Amino acid sequence: MNLEDEFAQYRGELVAHCYRMLGSLHDAEDAVQETYLRAWRGFADFEQRSSVRTWLYRIATRVCLNALQHSSRRLVPSALGAPGNDPDEIETQALEVSWLEPFPDLLDPAAVVGTRQSLRLAMVAALQHLPPRQRAVLILRDVLAWQAAEVAGLLETTTAAVNSSLQRARAELARLSPAEDEFSEPDEPVRRALLDQYAKAFEQADLVALEGLLTQDTRWEMPPIPTWFSGRVDVLRLLAAKLPPGEGRRILVETAANGQPAFAMYARGRDGGFHGYSVQVLTLTKAGVASVMAFHQPSLFPAFGLPIDRFPQA
């Protein structure tokens, strides 16, 4: 295997690593590009004291830490304040906020399967609350299973400092992230039926059906819109106000993000075509749909291998 092919085989998992660090697919791809540039320039000095894979992870982590010196953490609406309850008082898009982005599973399905929980939206959102070096320590130790001494060498600190940082990071993550049992999805075919029923109900704006699918404490978030809604009653009030009833108004195309089920929503325009509107990432539990993170960013569609516009065939 030549050097170019060896570098290329790690691209997907490096993008996933940088995404955990940065919370943005676009920033992660830029970080991996910078990683490869540094690797090419520095390969002559690479003394093969570690594997190429480990060496690339070292470079990528340093690139991410450098990037985090000049940018704020990625946020979800629920990190900004209390939920709203009036669909008529939704704030305008806050484009100045650095929002968390979804991670399309098609970028590296193997990495998603192998470390599914560490890529879930709620987990990545919680990681963003950690200081950058704590974030790096936790990811390197708990996701990549590096030894404390390896992490200390990368961060130019002591093993004791790494262990202390890891302890603090774990404690903060336990406070912020969902409990382990909240990650438990229904088994097939219940999961399949739930997704099919959700897609049909949403396309038809069938609020009665949606009420039966949403959990009592479900939440609905819509970055880059800061306003979010919590609880079945308020979420249904939002959907009743914003979803015009009737068939043929919207299409949901199934996809996957962050190891979770997702739908790309297209809305019919005046030209008769369907245009990209949002990417919905669902959190499922055995009780139903526990949350929907609806990214109102049509620019995300190409990353999922989807066109932004769909027109009926003539």
C-alpha positions in Angstrom: 0.0 0.0 0.0 1.4 3.4 -1.0 1.4 6.3 1.4 -1.5 8.1 -0.3 -3.7 5.0 0.1 -2.6 4.5 3.7 -3.6 8.1 4.5 -6.9 7.8 2.7 -8.1 4.7 4.6 -8.2 6.7 7.8 -10.1 9.7 6.5 -13.6 8.7 7.6 -12.6 8.0 11.2 -10.5 11.2 11.4 -13.4 13.3 10.3 -15.5 11.6 13.0 -12.8 12.3 15.6 -12.5 16.0 14.6 -16.3 16.2 14.5 -16.4 15.1 18.2 -13.9 17.8 19.0 -15.4 20.6 16.9 -19.1 19.8 16.7 -19.2 20.8 13.0 -18.9 18.6 9.9 -17.5 21.5 7.9 -14.9 22.4 10.5 -14.0 18.7 10.9 -13.4 18.3 7.1 -11.3 21.4 7.1 -9.3 20.0 10.1 -8.7 16.7 8.4 -7.5 18.5 5.2 -5.1 20.5 7.4 -4.0 17.2 9.1 -3.1 15.6 5.8 -1.2 18.7 4.6 0.9 18.6 7.8 1.4 14.9 7.5 2.6 15.2 3.9 5.0 17.9 4.9 6.3 16.2 8.0 6.4 12.6 6.8 10.2 12.7 6.2 10.6 13.4 9.9 8.2 10.7 11.0 10.3 8.1 12.8 7.6 5.4 12.9 7.7 5.2 16.7 4.0 4.7 16.4 1.6 3.6 13.7 0.6 6.0 10.9 -2.9 5.9 12.3 -1.8 7.0 15.7 0.5 9.7 14.2 -2.4 11.1 12.2 -4.6 11.2 15.2 -1.9 13.2 17.1 -1.8 15.7 14.3 -5.6 15.9 14.0 -6.0 16.5 17.7 -3.4 19.3 17.7 -5.2 20.9 14.7 -8.5 20.8 16.5 -7.0 22.3 19.7 -5.5 25.1 17.6 -8.9 25.7 15.9 -10.6 25.8 19.3 -8.4 28.7 20.4 -10.1 30.9 17.9 -13.7 29.7 18.0 -16.6 29.3 20.4 -18.2 26.0 21.2 -21.0 24.6 19.1 -24.5 25.0 20.6 -28.0 23.6 20.4 -31.0 25.8 21.2 -31.7 24.1 24.6 -28.2 25.3 25.7 -29.2 28.9 25.4 -32.2 29.1 27.7 -35.6 27.8 28.7 -38.1 26.4 26.2 -40.8 28.4 24.6 -44.5 27.6 24.5 -46.0 30.0 22.0 -45.5 29.1 18.2 -46.3 32.8 17.4 -43.3 34.0 19.3 -40.5 32.1 17.6 -37.3 34.0 17.4 -35.6 34.6 14.0 -32.6 32.6 12.9 -29.5 33.5 15.0 -26.9 33.2 12.3 -24.2 34.7 14.5 -24.4 31.6 16.8 -22.0 28.7 16.2 -24.6 25.8 16.0 -23.9 22.1 16.3 -24.2 20.3 13.0 -25.3 16.7 12.3 -22.8 14.0 11.2 -24.0 12.0 8.1 -23.6 8.2 8.8 -22.6 7.6 5.2 -19.3 9.4 5.8 -17.9 6.5 7.8 -20.5 3.8 8.7 -17.9 1.6 10.4 -16.8 4.4 12.7 -20.4 5.2 13.6 -21.2 1.5 14.4 -18.1 1.1 16.4 -18.5 4.1 18.5 -22.2 4.9 18.1 -22.9 6.4 21.5 -19.9 8.8 21.3 -21.4 10.3 18.0 -25.0 10.7 19.2 -26.1 14.3 19.0 -26.8 14.6 22.7 -23.3 13.3 23.5 -21.5 15.6 21.0 -23.6 18.5 22.4 -22.5 17.7 25.9 -18.8 17.4 24.8 -19.0 21.0 23.6 -19.4 22.2 27.2 -16.0 20.8 28.2 -12.8 22.9 27.9 -10.9 21.9 24.7 -8.1 20.0 26.5 -10.5 18.2 28.7 -12.6 17.3 25.6 -9.4 16.0 23.9 -8.5 13.9 27.0 -11.9 12.3 27.3 -12.2 11.5 23.6 -8.6 10.0 23.4 -9.0 8.0 26.6 -12.7 6.9 26.5 -13.4 6.7 22.8 -10.1 5.8 21.2 -8.8 3.9 24.3 -5.4 5.6 24.4 -3.2 5.1 27.4 -2.8 8.0 29.8 0.9 8.2 29.0 0.2 8.5 25.3 -2.3 11.4 25.9 0.2 13.1 28.2 2.9 13.0 25.5 0.5 14.5 22.9 -0.6 17.3 25.2 2.9 17.8 26.7 1.7 17.3 30.2 2.0 14.7 33.0 0.1 11.4 33.3 -1.3 12.6 36.7 -2.6 15.8 35.0 -4.3 13.7 32.3 -6.0 11.4 34.9 -7.2 14.4 36.8 -8.5 16.1 33.7 -10.3 12.9 32.7 -12.0 12.6 36.1 -13.3 16.1 35.8 -14.4 15.6 32.2 -16.3 12.4 33.1 -18.0 14.1 36.0 -19.2 17.0 33.9 -20.3 14.7 31.1 -22.3 12.6 33.5 -24.1 15.8 34.6 -24.8 17.0 31.1 -25.4 14.0 28.9 -28.4 11.6 29.0 -28.3 8.5 31.1 -27.3 5.2 29.5 -30.8 3.8 29.5 -32.1 6.8 27.5 -30.0 5.5 24.5 -32.0 2.3 24.4 -33.9 2.2 21.1 -36.8 -0.1 20.3 -35.9 -3.4 18.6 -36.8 -4.1 15.0 -39.5 -4.3 13.7 -40.9 -1.9 16.3 -38.3 0.7 15.4 -39.1 0.3 11.7 -42.8 0.7 12.3 -42.2 3.8 14.4 -40.2 5.5 11.7 -42.7 4.6 9.0 -45.6 5.9 11.1 -43.8 9.1 11.9 -42.9 9.8 8.3 -46.5 9.3 7.1 -48.0 11.3 10.0 -45.6 14.2 9.5 -46.1 14.3 5.7 -49.8 14.5 6.2 -49.7 16.7 9.3 -51.7 14.1 11.2 -51.5 15.5 14.7 -53.5 12.7 16.2 -51.1 10.2 14.9 -48.1 12.3 16.0 -49.5 12.6 19.5 -49.4 8.8 19.8 -45.8 8.7 18.6 -44.2 11.4 20.7 -43.2 10.8 24.2 -44.7 12.9 27.0 -41.4 14.7 27.6 -40.4 15.0 23.9 -38.5 18.1 22.8 -38.3 19.9 19.4 -35.3 22.0 18.5 -34.7 23.9 15.2 -31.2 25.4 14.9 -30.4 28.1 13.8 -33.7 29.2 15.4 -33.0 29.7 19.2 -36.6 28.9 20.3 -37.2 25.3 21.2 -40.1 23.4 22.7 -40.4 20.8 25.4 -43.2 18.4 26.2 -45.7 16.7 24.0 -48.4 19.4 24.5 -46.2 22.3 23.4 -44.5 20.4 20.6 -47.9 19.5 19.2 -49.0 23.2 19.5 -45.9 24.1 17.4 -46.6 21.5 14.8 -50.3 22.5 14.6 -49.2 26.1 13.9 -46.4 25.4 11.4 -47.5 22.3 9.5 -50.2 23.1 6.9 -52.5 20.0 6.7 -53.0 17.9 3.6 -51.1 15.5 1.4 -48.5 16.5 -1.2 -47.2 19.5 0.8 -44.0 17.9 2.0 -41.8 14.8 1.6 -39.6 13.0 4.1 -36.6 11.1 2.8 -35.1 8.7 5.2 -31.4 9.0 6.0 -29.2 8.6 9.1 -27.0 10.9 11.2 -24.9 10.5 14.4 -25.9 6.8 14.5 -29.5 7.9 14.8 -32.5 7.8 12.3 -33.0 11.0 10.4 -35.2 12.4 7.7 -34.5 15.1 5.1 -37.7 17.2 4.7 -38.7 18.8 1.4 -41.5 21.3 1.2 -43.5 22.0 -2.0 -42.8 25.4 -3.5 -45.0 27.5 -5.8 -43.1 26.1 -8.8 -44.5 22.7 -8.0 -41.1 21.3 -7.0 -40.0 20.2 -3.6 -37.2 22.1 -2.0 -34.9 21.2 0.9 -36.2 22.6 4.2 -34.6 20.7 7.2 -32.7 17.7 8.3 -34.5 16.0 11.2 -32.4 13.8 13.5 -34.7 11.7 15.8 -34.0 10.2 19.2 -36.1 7.1 19.7 -36.8 5.2 22.9 -39.1 2.3 23.6 -41.8 4.9 24.5 -41.6 6.7 21.2 -39.9 9.7 19.6 -38.1 11.4 22.5 -36.7 14.3 20.6 -36.3 15.8 17.1 -33.4 18.1 16.2 -34.6 19.7 13.0 -31.7 21.5 11.4 -33.2 24.3 9.2 -30.2 24.3 7.0 -30.8 23.1 3.4 -27.1 23.5 2.8 -26.6 20.3 4.7 -28.4 18.1 2.1 -25.4 17.5 -0.2 -23.4 16.0 2.8 -26.2 13.4 3.0 -25.9 12.6 -0.7 -29.3 14.4 -1.3 -30.2 17.1 -3.8 -31.4 20.4 -2.4 -34.3 20.5 -4.9 -36.5 17.7 -6.2 -38.9 18.3 -9.2 -41.7 16.0 -10.3 -40.9 14.0 -13.4 -42.6 15.4 -16.5 
